[in-house]
Amino acid sequence: MFQLETISAKMLDYFVGRSDALIIDLRERKSYEAGHVRTAVNVPYAEFEDRIDFPRSKTLILYCDRGGASMVAARQLARMGYKARTVIGGFEAYRGRNLVISGEP
């Protein structure tokens, strides 16, 4: 049985820059480029299934616009044995905290 954990937008900051975590932004590239969580890598949801080859040693933190797509993707990864977490409310919840990192890689 797999276990899928959720985290709050506030908790996302805890994982930024950690060597044991990988933050994955599932939004389209244009949205990612307009603003994203610092250190997040962009894997658009439409390409997600073709790119599932993440380090199993890391906790994967996934987010999308509002949390729906990242919930589906994180559940899939958890079933495959990854340590996956999804951000409740997605980027919109994070943006609401005024913690948006815009235009930075």
N, C-alpha and C positions, 0 to 999 in steps of 0.2 A: 504494500500500500504506500502511495506517495503522500507527502505532506507539502502543501503549498502555504507559504506564509505571506502575509500582507504587511506592508509597512506604511506609515503615514508620510506625507510630504515632508514634514519636519524631520523625520528620521532619515530621510534620504541624504541629508548633509553629512551624517555620520559615515556614510560609505564613500563619499567623494574623496578620491585620491588614495584610498586604501589599496595596498598591494594584494589583499586577499579577496577583493571584490571587483566585479566588472559591471559597470552601469551601461545598459543598452537602451537606446532611444529608438522606438519602433515607428516613429512618425516619418512622413515623407521627407526627403532630403531638403526640400525648400523650407519646410517648417523647422527642421533641425538647424539649418544655416541661419535662420532668423533669430534663433535663440534656443539654447539647450542647457542642460545641467553640465557644469564643469566636469571634465574627464569622461563624459558619456561618449560612446561610440554609436554611430548611426547604422542601424540595420532595419531598413523599412519593412514593415509588416508583410508587404507583398513579396519580399525576397526572403523572409525569415526562414521558411522551411528548407530552402535551398542552401542556407548558410549555417545550419546547426552543426557547429564544430567548435564549441567553446571549451575553454580549459575547465576540466572537472574539479580542479583544486580550488576554484574561485566560487564565491557566492555571486550569483547572477541577479542583478537588480534591474527589472524591466519597467519601462513606463511608455505610455502613448499619450494621446491627447487627454482622455478622460478616464482611462483605466480599463476599458472593455477589452481591447485587443491585447494589452499586456497581460490581463488575467488569463486569456485563452493561451497565449504563448507560454507564460510561466507554468501553467498547468501541464502543458505538453512537455516542457523541459523537466518538470518534477517527475512525471511518469517515466521519463528516460533516465532518471537517476541523478539529475543535476540538482544542486542546491539553488533553487530559484525563488525569488520574492518579487512581488508586484507592488507598485505604489498606488495606494487608494486615491482615486481622483485624478491620477496621472499628472501631466505637466500643468494642466489648468489649476490643480490644487497647489502645486509648487509655485506657480506664477502668482497665485493669490497671496502667497507669503512674501512677495517682493524679493524673491531670491533668484530671479532669473539671471543667468549669465548669457549675455547676448553677444554674438559675433566673435566669441573666443573659441579657439579649437579645444 
